[in-house]
Structure formats: structure tokens, C-alpha cells
């Protein structure tokens, strides 16, 4: 069994939810601002490309886009 790349898995989950909710990175920045999280689009893009972000940031993004359920297997097809 291959070793799981957890950073990539987290980034893929978040990207999938953004796509599912029809939210672009620019729109995510606006939605984050509404919940008190200041971020630049370039920073969002970098965090998601690296998969390097905190669990708190992950939850903030999900909250900002209105995601109330998350299917953990959605991003890797398992």
C-alpha cells in the first residue's frame, strides 16, 4: 500500500469542496474576509498548491463556503 500524502489529500479535499460549491480562489478570499480571516488570493493559491495549511484554516475555508458535510474519500477516490 502506498504511503498517503496527507498534505495533498487535505488540499484535494478543499479544492473539491470549492469546486462543488462553485467558489473561486478570489471568491474564497471575499468569503474568508466576511468571517474575519484576512487573506490574499496569492496566499490561498500557494497554500492549496503546497497543501500546507493548518486544520483551523481548513475549517475556516469550509465554514466560509458554507460546507456543512465533508466526504473524506471524495478527493482520492477511495
N, CA, C and O atoms as CSV, one atom per row, in Angstrom:
chain,resi,resn,atom,element,x,y,z
A,1,UNK,N,N,0.836,-1.175,0.000
A,1,UNK,CA,C,0.000,0.000,0.000
A,1,UNK,C,C,0.886,1.245,0.000
A,1,UNK,O,O,1.864,1.323,0.744
A,2,UNK,N,N,0.537,2.204,-0.832
A,2,UNK,CA,C,1.320,3.438,-0.948
A,2,UNK,C,C,1.123,4.319,0.285
A,2,UNK,O,O,0.060,4.334,0.905
A,3,UNK,N,N,2.164,5.034,0.608
A,3,UNK,CA,C,2.100,5.980,1.723
A,3,UNK,C,C,1.214,7.159,1.323
A,3,UNK,O,O,1.350,7.701,0.226
A,4,UNK,N,N,0.313,7.549,2.211
A,4,UNK,CA,C,-0.598,8.655,1.929
A,4,UNK,C,C,0.118,9.985,2.090
A,4,UNK,O,O,0.809,10.214,3.083
A,5,UNK,N,N,-0.049,10.856,1.112
A,5,UNK,CA,C,0.465,12.217,1.198
A,5,UNK,C,C,-0.665,13.058,1.810
A,5,UNK,O,O,-1.559,13.528,1.107
A,6,UNK,N,N,-0.604,13.231,3.109
A,6,UNK,CA,C,-1.694,13.886,3.838
A,6,UNK,C,C,-1.871,15.337,3.443
A,6,UNK,O,O,-3.001,15.825,3.410
A,7,UNK,N,N,-0.798,16.039,3.145
A,7,UNK,CA,C,-0.931,17.431,2.706
A,7,UNK,C,C,-1.700,17.504,1.397
A,7,UNK,O,O,-2.600,18.330,1.243
A,8,UNK,N,N,-1.348,16.643,0.460
A,8,UNK,CA,C,-2.044,16.628,-0.830
A,8,UNK,C,C,-3.498,16.219,-0.646
A,8,UNK,O,O,-4.386,16.762,-1.304
A,9,UNK,N,N,-3.742,15.270,0.241
A,9,UNK,CA,C,-5.106,14.823,0.491
A,9,UNK,C,C,-5.959,15.975,1.037
A,9,UNK,O,O,-7.086,16.182,0.585
A,10,UNK,N,N,-5.428,16.715,1.996
A,10,UNK,CA,C,-6.156,17.851,2.566
A,10,UNK,C,C,-6.420,18.911,1.497
A,10,UNK,O,O,-7.527,19.442,1.407
A,11,UNK,N,N,-5.418,19.215,0.697
A,11,UNK,CA,C,-5.583,20.218,-0.353
A,11,UNK,C,C,-6.611,19.757,-1.376
A,11,UNK,O,O,-7.436,20.553,-1.824
A,12,UNK,N,N,-6.574,18.484,-1.750
A,12,UNK,CA,C,-7.535,17.964,-2.717
A,12,UNK,C,C,-8.955,17.991,-2.175
A,12,UNK,O,O,-9.897,18.269,-2.917
A,13,UNK,N,N,-9.118,17.704,-0.888
A,13,UNK,CA,C,-10.443,17.785,-0.271
A,13,UNK,C,C,-10.986,19.213,-0.341
A,13,UNK,O,O,-12.143,19.437,-0.700
A,14,UNK,N,N,-10.135,20.163,0.005
A,14,UNK,CA,C,-10.571,21.554,-0.007
A,14,UNK,C,C,-10.856,22.026,-1.430
A,14,UNK,O,O,-11.855,22.706,-1.668
A,15,UNK,N,N,-9.998,21.675,-2.366
A,15,UNK,CA,C,-10.230,22.048,-3.764
A,15,UNK,C,C,-11.537,21.446,-4.284
A,15,UNK,O,O,-12.281,22.100,-5.015
A,16,UNK,N,N,-11.806,20.205,-3.906
A,16,UNK,CA,C,-13.044,19.551,-4.340
A,16,UNK,C,C,-14.267,20.276,-3.788
A,16,UNK,O,O,-15.264,20.439,-4.492
A,17,UNK,N,N,-14.195,20.709,-2.537
A,17,UNK,CA,C,-15.323,21.426,-1.942
A,17,UNK,C,C,-15.503,22.804,-2.579
A,17,UNK,O,O,-16.631,23.257,-2.776
A,18,UNK,N,N,-14.403,23.461,-2.896
A,18,UNK,CA,C,-14.501,24.752,-3.588
A,18,UNK,C,C,-15.201,24.559,-4.927
A,18,UNK,O,O,-16.088,25.331,-5.293
A,19,UNK,N,N,-14.796,23.529,-5.649
A,19,UNK,CA,C,-15.408,23.259,-6.961
A,19,UNK,C,C,-16.878,22.891,-6.801
A,19,UNK,O,O,-17.728,23.375,-7.547
A,20,UNK,N,N,-17.174,22.039,-5.833
A,20,UNK,CA,C,-18.550,21.598,-5.582
A,20,UNK,C,C,-19.471,22.781,-5.251
A,20,UNK,O,O,-20.644,22.796,-5.624
A,21,UNK,N,N,-18.913,23.765,-4.545
A,21,UNK,CA,C,-19.690,24.945,-4.167
A,21,UNK,C,C,-19.570,26.079,-5.181
A,21,UNK,O,O,-20.154,27.146,-4.994
A,22,UNK,N,N,-18.815,25.851,-6.251
A,22,UNK,CA,C,-18.656,26.853,-7.294
A,22,UNK,C,C,-17.940,28.109,-6.838
A,22,UNK,O,O,-18.280,29.217,-7.253
A,23,UNK,N,N,-16.937,27.927,-5.973
A,23,UNK,CA,C,-16.215,29.069,-5.382
A,23,UNK,C,C,-14.797,29.131,-5.942
A,23,UNK,O,O,-14.049,28.155,-5.875
A,24,UNK,N,N,-14.439,30.281,-6.491
A,24,UNK,CA,C,-13.081,30.509,-6.973
A,24,UNK,C,C,-12.193,30.945,-5.808
A,24,UNK,O,O,-12.683,31.233,-4.716
A,25,UNK,N,N,-10.898,30.989,-6.051
A,25,UNK,CA,C,-9.984,31.463,-5.009
A,25,UNK,C,C,-10.295,32.914,-4.639
A,25,UNK,O,O,-10.266,33.276,-3.462
A,26,UNK,N,N,-10.590,33.735,-5.632
A,26,UNK,CA,C,-10.914,35.146,-5.358
A,26,UNK,C,C,-12.177,35.239,-4.504
A,26,UNK,O,O,-12.247,36.052,-3.583
A,27,UNK,N,N,-13.167,34.412,-4.807
A,27,UNK,CA,C,-14.398,34.420,-4.017
A,27,UNK,C,C,-14.146,33.887,-2.609
A,27,UNK,O,O,-14.747,34.359,-1.644
A,28,UNK,N,N,-13.260,32.909,-2.498
A,28,UNK,CA,C,-12.921,32.391,-1.173
A,28,UNK,C,C,-12.312,33.490,-0.312
A,28,UNK,O,O,-12.630,33.603,0.871
A,29,UNK,N,N,-11.443,34.292,-0.900
A,29,UNK,CA,C,-10.828,35.402,-0.164
A,29,UNK,C,C,-11.921,36.332,0.384
A,29,UNK,O,O,-11.863,36.750,1.541
A,30,UNK,N,N,-12.904,36.648,-0.446
A,30,UNK,CA,C,-14.010,37.516,-0.011
A,30,UNK,C,C,-14.819,36.860,1.094
A,30,UNK,O,O,-15.192,37.518,2.065
A,31,UNK,N,N,-15.092,35.577,0.957
A,31,UNK,CA,C,-15.882,34.857,1.959
A,31,UNK,C,C,-15.118,34.723,3.276
A,31,UNK,O,O,-15.710,34.816,4.351
A,32,UNK,N,N,-13.812,34.505,3.192
A,32,UNK,CA,C,-12.999,34.441,4.402
A,32,UNK,C,C,-13.021,35.783,5.129
A,32,UNK,O,O,-13.108,35.835,6.355
A,33,UNK,N,N,-12.941,36.859,4.362
A,33,UNK,CA,C,-12.958,38.195,4.959
A,33,UNK,C,C,-14.243,38.418,5.756
A,33,UNK,O,O,-14.227,39.048,6.813
A,34,UNK,N,N,-15.349,37.899,5.241
A,34,UNK,CA,C,-16.642,38.054,5.925
A,34,UNK,C,C,-16.686,37.363,7.284
A,34,UNK,O,O,-17.478,37.736,8.149
A,35,UNK,N,N,-15.827,36.347,7.472
A,35,UNK,CA,C,-15.787,35.684,8.781
A,35,UNK,C,C,-14.557,36.113,9.588
A,35,UNK,O,O,-14.211,35.488,10.590
A,36,UNK,N,N,-13.905,37.186,9.136
A,36,UNK,CA,C,-12.810,37.772,9.894
A,36,UNK,C,C,-11.432,37.215,9.606
A,36,UNK,O,O,-10.510,37.405,10.399
A,37,UNK,N,N,-11.276,36.528,8.482
A,37,UNK,CA,C,-9.971,35.965,8.119
A,37,UNK,C,C,-9.435,36.742,6.933
A,37,UNK,O,O,-9.989,36.681,5.836
A,38,UNK,N,N,-8.350,37.476,7.161
A,38,UNK,CA,C,-7.738,38.269,6.093
A,38,UNK,C,C,-6.730,37.408,5.347
A,38,UNK,O,O,-5.824,36.829,5.945
A,39,UNK,N,N,-6.900,37.334,4.043
A,39,UNK,CA,C,-6.047,36.502,3.211
A,39,UNK,C,C,-5.952,37.118,1.827
A,39,UNK,O,O,-6.865,37.816,1.386
A,40,UNK,N,N,-4.856,36.862,1.150
A,40,UNK,CA,C,-4.697,37.321,-0.237
A,40,UNK,C,C,-4.870,36.118,-1.151
A,40,UNK,O,O,-4.575,34.983,-0.777
A,41,UNK,N,N,-5.354,36.391,-2.359
A,41,UNK,CA,C,-5.587,35.300,-3.301
A,41,UNK,C,C,-4.311,34.509,-3.577
A,41,UNK,O,O,-4.351,33.282,-3.675
A,42,UNK,N,N,-3.195,35.196,-3.702
A,42,UNK,CA,C,-1.925,34.504,-3.957
A,42,UNK,C,C,-1.577,33.557,-2.812
A,42,UNK,O,O,-1.055,32.467,-3.049
A,43,UNK,N,N,-1.858,33.959,-1.582
A,43,UNK,CA,C,-1.582,33.103,-0.426
A,43,UNK,C,C,-2.471,31.866,-0.438
A,43,UNK,O,O,-2.015,30.764,-0.133
A,44,UNK,N,N,-3.748,32.051,-0.794
A,44,UNK,CA,C,-4.669,30.908,-0.887
A,44,UNK,C,C,-4.147,29.933,-1.935
A,44,UNK,O,O,-4.068,28.728,-1.695
A,45,UNK,N,N,-3.798,30.462,-3.081
A,45,UNK,CA,C,-3.298,29.627,-4.183
A,45,UNK,C,C,-2.049,28.844,-3.742
A,45,UNK,O,O,-1.933,27.652,-4.027
A,46,UNK,N,N,-1.128,29.508,-3.056
A,46,UNK,CA,C,0.099,28.856,-2.589
A,46,UNK,C,C,-0.194,27.782,-1.548
A,46,UNK,O,O,0.362,26.685,-1.605
A,47,UNK,N,N,-1.064,28.100,-0.602
A,47,UNK,CA,C,-1.399,27.123,0.440
A,47,UNK,C,C,-2.013,25.875,-0.166
A,47,UNK,O,O,-1.682,24.757,0.230
A,48,UNK,N,N,-2.912,26.065,-1.129
A,48,UNK,CA,C,-3.577,24.913,-1.720
A,48,UNK,C,C,-2.652,24.142,-2.663
A,48,UNK,O,O,-2.788,22.925,-2.795
A,49,UNK,N,N,-1.735,24.813,-3.305
A,49,UNK,CA,C,-0.806,24.086,-4.188
A,49,UNK,C,C,0.190,23.264,-3.361
A,49,UNK,O,O,0.580,22.171,-3.772
A,50,UNK,N,N,0.599,23.784,-2.204
A,50,UNK,CA,C,1.521,23.059,-1.329
A,50,UNK,C,C,0.801,22.069,-0.429
A,50,UNK,O,O,1.376,21.068,-0.003
A,51,UNK,N,N,-0.477,22.361,-0.139
A,51,UNK,CA,C,-1.205,21.547,0.822
A,51,UNK,C,C,-0.757,21.831,2.243
A,51,UNK,O,O,-1.005,21.036,3.151
A,52,UNK,N,N,-0.100,22.962,2.435
A,52,UNK,CA,C,0.443,23.298,3.743
A,52,UNK,C,C,-0.406,24.382,4.400
A,52,UNK,O,O,-0.213,25.576,4.173
A,53,UNK,N,N,-1.344,23.931,5.215
A,53,UNK,CA,C,-2.186,24.857,5.976
A,53,UNK,C,C,-2.658,24.139,7.230
A,53,UNK,O,O,-2.651,22.910,7.300
A,54,UNK,N,N,-3.065,24.916,8.208
A,54,UNK,CA,C,-3.484,24.337,9.485
A,54,UNK,C,C,-4.894,23.765,9.379
A,54,UNK,O,O,-5.651,24.073,8.458
A,55,UNK,N,N,-5.212,22.934,10.340
A,55,UNK,CA,C,-6.573,22.400,10.427
A,55,UNK,C,C,-7.558,23.541,10.640
A,55,UNK,O,O,-8.672,23.508,10.117
A,56,UNK,N,N,-7.153,24.547,11.404
A,56,UNK,CA,C,-8.018,25.701,11.648
A,56,UNK,C,C,-8.319,26.428,10.338
A,56,UNK,O,O,-9.460,26.828,10.106
A,57,UNK,N,N,-7.321,26.602,9.487
A,57,UNK,CA,C,-7.524,27.255,8.195
A,57,UNK,C,C,-8.460,26.426,7.320
A,57,UNK,O,O,-9.340,26.973,6.655
A,58,UNK,N,N,-8.272,25.122,7.323
A,58,UNK,CA,C,-9.134,24.214,6.577
A,58,UNK,C,C,-10.590,24.407,7.006
A,58,UNK,O,O,-11.481,24.532,6.165
A,59,UNK,N,N,-10.820,24.429,8.313
A,59,UNK,CA,C,-12.176,24.613,8.841
A,59,UNK,C,C,-12.724,26.004,8.519
A,59,UNK,O,O,-13.908,26.150,8.216
A,60,UNK,N,N,-11.876,27.010,8.582
A,60,UNK,CA,C,-12.316,28.365,8.229
A,60,UNK,C,C,-12.783,28.422,6.784
A,60,UNK,O,O,-13.807,29.035,6.484
A,61,UNK,N,N,-12.043,27.792,5.896
A,61,UNK,CA,C,-12.423,27.781,4.483
A,61,UNK,C,C,-13.748,27.058,4.286
A,61,UNK,O,O,-14.619,27.541,3.562
A,62,UNK,N,N,-13.904,25.903,4.928
A,62,UNK,CA,C,-15.155,25.162,4.803
A,62,UNK,C,C,-16.332,25.975,5.331
A,62,UNK,O,O,-17.400,26.007,4.718
A,63,UNK,N,N,-16.132,26.626,6.464
A,63,UNK,CA,C,-17.182,27.475,7.043
A,63,UNK,C,C,-17.512,28.622,6.093
A,63,UNK,O,O,-18.683,28.925,5.864
A,64,UNK,N,N,-16.494,29.253,5.546
A,64,UNK,CA,C,-16.687,30.415,4.679
A,64,UNK,C,C,-17.496,30.072,3.433
A,64,UNK,O,O,-18.287,30.889,2.963
A,65,UNK,N,N,-17.301,28.858,2.892
A,65,UNK,CA,C,-18.021,28.496,1.664
A,65,UNK,C,C,-19.359,27.828,1.956
A,65,UNK,O,O,-20.104,27.490,1.036
A,66,UNK,N,N,-19.657,27.639,3.232
A,66,UNK,CA,C,-20.947,27.054,3.592
A,66,UNK,C,C,-20.985,25.542,3.489
A,66,UNK,O,O,-22.050,24.959,3.283
A,67,UNK,N,N,-19.850,24.911,3.629
A,67,UNK,CA,C,-19.775,23.449,3.571
A,67,UNK,C,C,-20.138,22.892,4.946
A,67,UNK,O,O,-19.472,23.176,5.942
A,68,UNK,N,N,-21.203,22.098,4.982
A,68,UNK,CA,C,-21.667,21.550,6.254
A,68,UNK,C,C,-21.372,20.063,6.404
A,68,UNK,O,O,-21.439,19.525,7.509
A,69,UNK,N,N,-21.048,19.402,5.306
A,69,UNK,CA,C,-20.670,17.994,5.356
A,69,UNK,C,C,-19.435,17.802,4.481
A,69,UNK,O,O,-19.225,18.522,3.505
A,70,UNK,N,N,-18.632,16.821,4.852
A,70,UNK,CA,C,-17.402,16.563,4.121
A,70,UNK,C,C,-17.245,15.056,3.967
A,70,UNK,O,O,-17.302,14.318,4.951
A,71,UNK,N,N,-17.051,14.607,2.748
A,71,UNK,CA,C,-16.819,13.202,2.464
A,71,UNK,C,C,-15.316,13.007,2.288
A,71,UNK,O,O,-14.750,13.425,1.278
A,72,UNK,N,N,-14.679,12.387,3.247
A,72,UNK,CA,C,-13.225,12.296,3.244
A,72,UNK,C,C,-12.671,11.480,2.093
A,72,UNK,O,O,-11.516,11.678,1.714
A,73,UNK,N,N,-13.433,10.589,1.531
A,73,UNK,CA,C,-12.928,9.778,0.439
A,73,UNK,C,C,-13.086,10.449,-0.914
A,73,UNK,O,O,-12.605,9.922,-1.917
A,74,UNK,N,N,-13.742,11.585,-0.968
A,74,UNK,CA,C,-14.048,12.249,-2.242
A,74,UNK,C,C,-12.808,12.664,-3.023
A,74,UNK,O,O,-12.825,12.643,-4.254
A,75,UNK,N,N,-11.754,13.034,-2.350
A,75,UNK,CA,C,-10.600,13.598,-3.039
A,75,UNK,C,C,-9.641,12.544,-3.605
A,75,UNK,O,O,-8.905,12.827,-4.550
A,76,UNK,N,N,-9.643,11.351,-3.045
A,76,UNK,CA,C,-8.671,10.363,-3.521
A,76,UNK,C,C,-9.328,9.126,-4.124
A,76,UNK,O,O,-8.632,8.177,-4.485
A,77,UNK,N,N,-10.640,9.119,-4.239
A,77,UNK,CA,C,-11.334,8.034,-4.909
A,77,UNK,C,C,-11.405,6.733,-4.139
A,77,UNK,O,O,-11.753,5.704,-4.717
A,78,UNK,N,N,-11.091,6.741,-2.866
A,78,UNK,CA,C,-11.177,5.515,-2.057
A,78,UNK,C,C,-12.467,5.463,-1.299
A,78,UNK,O,O,-12.714,4.505,-0.566
